[in-house]
């Protein structure tokens, strides 16, 4: 049992918090780059698919670290309300990242099979985006009771709001990427790409805000 004050972190958790921030930050950069039309034109459909898939793997790794930081099992009966919100937020987000793994990998395989096909490439996954929205709402609830969390500065209200806005942007991207039945036309390819870029920028900013240098006291043995 770690009896440190809630404004300090143990060396092990400090390292994990660093890895979490790096994972979400680098993953966000991958999603931002992949959604830029001129990047896709410059590197091709396959490389763009690799970029999205790499970003989704980084998100999954970072999400798993966040879940481990929140607790290795569902909060027990004595857990605080904030810890329950925090754990469920991380758990639902992890489900969302796995859904992005599946959709980005499928898009990559499609690009390898037919790199010149019309409309080829990844678009924001609706179910993954929904999971991110639910996770964002739970994170906001946890941030309102952050004095109860395992580390009060690891989940800041600013970062929680940025993640929520980013999740909304991914949701807008998923709507824009919807293909109208009986056609091959997206609702809005512009918003599909812009939503992904804006969402990535929000997640990147949130990762910068929660990096240990900004949130945690120097780890003490």
C-alpha positions as CSV (number, residue, x, y, z in Angstrom):
1,X,0.0,0.0,0.0
2,X,1.5,3.3,-1.0
3,X,1.0,5.9,1.8
4,X,2.5,8.8,0.0
5,X,0.7,12.1,-0.1
6,X,-1.6,12.4,-3.1
7,X,0.6,15.2,-4.6
8,X,3.5,12.8,-4.9
9,X,4.1,9.7,-7.0
10,X,6.3,6.6,-6.5
11,X,9.2,6.1,-9.0
12,X,7.3,3.2,-10.7
13,X,4.1,5.2,-11.2
14,X,6.2,8.2,-12.3
15,X,7.8,6.1,-15.1
16,X,4.3,4.8,-16.1
17,X,2.9,8.3,-16.2
18,X,5.7,9.4,-18.5
19,X,5.1,6.4,-20.8
20,X,1.3,7.1,-20.8
21,X,2.0,10.8,-21.8
22,X,4.4,9.7,-24.5
23,X,2.0,7.1,-25.9
24,X,-0.9,9.4,-26.2
25,X,1.3,12.2,-27.5
26,X,3.0,10.2,-30.2
27,X,-0.3,8.4,-31.1
28,X,-2.0,11.7,-31.5
29,X,0.7,12.9,-33.9
30,X,0.1,9.8,-36.0
31,X,-3.6,10.4,-36.2
32,X,-3.0,14.1,-37.1
33,X,-0.5,13.3,-39.8
34,X,-2.7,10.5,-41.3
35,X,-5.7,12.7,-41.6
36,X,-3.9,15.4,-43.6
37,X,-4.7,15.0,-47.3
38,X,-1.3,16.2,-48.5
39,X,0.4,13.7,-46.2
40,X,-1.6,10.9,-47.7
41,X,-0.9,12.1,-51.2
42,X,2.8,12.3,-50.4
43,X,3.4,8.9,-48.8
44,X,0.6,6.9,-50.4
45,X,-2.3,4.9,-49.0
46,X,-0.3,2.0,-47.5
47,X,2.1,4.3,-45.6
48,X,-0.9,6.3,-44.4
49,X,-2.6,3.1,-43.2
50,X,0.6,2.2,-41.3
51,X,0.6,5.6,-39.7
52,X,-3.0,5.2,-38.5
53,X,-2.4,1.7,-37.3
54,X,0.8,2.8,-35.4
55,X,-1.2,5.6,-33.8
56,X,-3.9,3.2,-32.6
57,X,-1.3,0.8,-31.1
58,X,0.3,3.7,-29.2
59,X,-3.2,4.7,-27.9
60,X,-3.8,1.2,-26.8
61,X,-0.5,0.9,-25.0
62,X,-1.0,4.3,-23.3
63,X,-4.6,3.4,-22.4
64,X,-3.5,0.2,-20.8
65,X,-0.9,2.1,-18.7
66,X,-3.6,4.5,-17.6
67,X,-5.8,1.6,-16.6
68,X,-3.0,0.1,-14.6
69,X,-2.4,3.4,-12.9
70,X,-6.1,3.6,-12.0
71,X,-6.1,0.1,-10.5
72,X,-5.4,-3.5,-11.6
73,X,-9.0,-4.6,-10.9
74,X,-12.4,-3.0,-10.8
75,X,-12.5,-0.7,-7.8
76,X,-13.4,-2.5,-4.6
77,X,-16.1,-1.6,-2.2
78,X,-14.0,0.9,-0.3
79,X,-12.8,2.8,-3.4
80,X,-13.7,6.5,-3.6
81,X,-16.2,7.7,-6.1
82,X,-13.4,9.5,-8.1
83,X,-11.4,6.3,-8.3
84,X,-14.4,4.4,-9.6
85,X,-15.0,7.0,-12.3
86,X,-11.3,7.1,-13.1
87,X,-11.1,3.3,-13.5
88,X,-14.2,3.0,-15.6
89,X,-13.0,5.9,-17.8
90,X,-9.7,4.1,-18.4
91,X,-11.4,0.8,-19.0
92,X,-13.9,2.1,-21.5
93,X,-11.2,4.1,-23.3
94,X,-9.1,0.9,-23.6
95,X,-12.1,-0.8,-25.3
96,X,-12.2,2.2,-27.7
97,X,-8.6,2.0,-28.6
98,X,-8.9,-1.7,-29.4
99,X,-11.8,-0.9,-31.7
100,X,-9.5,1.6,-33.4
101,X,-6.9,-1.2,-33.7
102,X,-9.3,-3.3,-35.5
103,X,-10.6,-0.6,-37.9
104,X,-7.1,0.8,-38.7
105,X,-5.7,-2.7,-39.3
106,X,-8.7,-3.5,-41.6
107,X,-8.1,-0.2,-43.5
108,X,-4.4,-1.0,-43.8
109,X,-5.1,-4.5,-45.3
110,X,-7.6,-2.8,-47.7
111,X,-4.9,-0.3,-48.8
112,X,-2.4,-3.1,-49.3
113,X,-4.9,-5.0,-51.5
114,X,-6.0,-2.0,-53.5
115,X,-3.9,1.1,-52.8
116,X,-5.5,3.0,-55.7
117,X,-9.2,2.2,-54.9
118,X,-11.5,5.2,-54.6
119,X,-12.1,6.1,-50.9
120,X,-9.4,3.8,-49.6
121,X,-8.0,4.7,-46.2
122,X,-9.1,4.8,-42.5
123,X,-11.9,6.9,-41.2
124,X,-12.8,7.4,-37.6
125,X,-14.6,4.3,-36.2
126,X,-18.1,5.1,-34.9
127,X,-18.0,2.5,-32.0
128,X,-14.5,3.5,-31.0
129,X,-15.5,7.2,-31.0
130,X,-18.6,6.4,-28.9
131,X,-16.3,4.6,-26.3
132,X,-14.1,7.7,-26.2
133,X,-17.1,9.9,-25.6
134,X,-18.3,7.8,-22.7
135,X,-14.7,7.6,-21.3
136,X,-14.4,11.4,-21.6
137,X,-17.6,11.9,-19.6
138,X,-16.4,9.6,-16.8
139,X,-13.0,11.4,-16.8
140,X,-14.7,14.7,-16.3
141,X,-16.7,13.3,-13.4
142,X,-13.5,12.0,-11.8
143,X,-11.7,15.3,-12.3
144,X,-14.4,17.1,-10.3
145,X,-13.4,14.9,-7.3
146,X,-9.7,14.8,-8.1
147,X,-8.8,15.3,-4.4
148,X,-9.9,11.6,-4.0
149,X,-7.7,10.3,-6.8
150,X,-4.5,8.3,-6.5
151,X,-2.6,11.4,-7.7
152,X,-4.4,14.7,-7.7
153,X,-2.4,16.2,-10.5
154,X,-2.4,13.2,-12.8
155,X,-5.9,13.9,-14.0
156,X,-6.3,17.6,-14.4
157,X,-9.7,19.3,-15.3
158,X,-8.0,21.0,-18.3
159,X,-6.8,17.7,-19.7
160,X,-10.1,16.0,-19.1
161,X,-11.9,18.7,-21.0
162,X,-9.4,18.5,-23.9
163,X,-9.9,14.8,-24.0
164,X,-13.7,15.3,-24.1
165,X,-13.5,17.9,-26.9
166,X,-11.1,15.5,-28.8
167,X,-13.7,12.7,-28.4
168,X,-16.4,14.9,-29.7
169,X,-14.2,15.8,-32.7
170,X,-13.6,12.1,-33.4
171,X,-17.4,11.6,-33.2
172,X,-17.9,14.3,-35.8
173,X,-15.2,12.6,-37.9
174,X,-17.1,9.3,-37.7
175,X,-20.3,11.0,-38.8
176,X,-18.5,12.7,-41.7
177,X,-17.0,9.3,-42.7
178,X,-20.4,7.6,-42.9
179,X,-21.1,6.3,-46.4
180,X,-24.6,7.1,-47.6
181,X,-26.4,3.9,-48.4
182,X,-26.5,2.8,-52.0
183,X,-23.8,5.3,-52.8
184,X,-20.0,5.5,-52.5
185,X,-20.2,9.1,-51.1
186,X,-19.2,10.1,-47.6
187,X,-21.4,12.4,-45.6
188,X,-18.5,14.9,-45.5
189,X,-14.9,13.8,-46.3
190,X,-13.9,17.3,-45.1
191,X,-15.3,16.8,-41.7
192,X,-14.1,13.2,-41.5
193,X,-10.5,14.5,-41.9
194,X,-10.9,17.7,-40.0
195,X,-12.5,16.0,-37.0
196,X,-9.6,13.5,-36.8
197,X,-7.1,16.3,-37.0
198,X,-8.8,18.4,-34.3
199,X,-9.3,15.4,-32.1
200,X,-5.6,14.5,-32.4
201,X,-4.6,18.0,-31.5
202,X,-6.8,17.9,-28.4
203,X,-5.4,14.5,-27.3
204,X,-1.9,15.8,-27.9
205,X,-2.5,18.9,-25.8
206,X,-4.0,16.7,-23.0
207,X,-0.9,14.4,-23.1
208,X,1.4,17.4,-22.8
209,X,-0.7,18.7,-19.8
210,X,-0.5,15.4,-17.9
211,X,3.2,14.7,-18.6
212,X,5.0,14.2,-15.3
213,X,7.1,17.4,-15.6
214,X,3.8,19.4,-15.5
215,X,1.8,17.3,-13.0
216,X,3.9,15.4,-10.6
217,X,6.3,16.3,-7.8
218,X,9.7,14.8,-8.3
219,X,9.4,11.0,-7.6
220,X,10.9,10.0,-4.3
221,X,12.1,6.5,-3.4
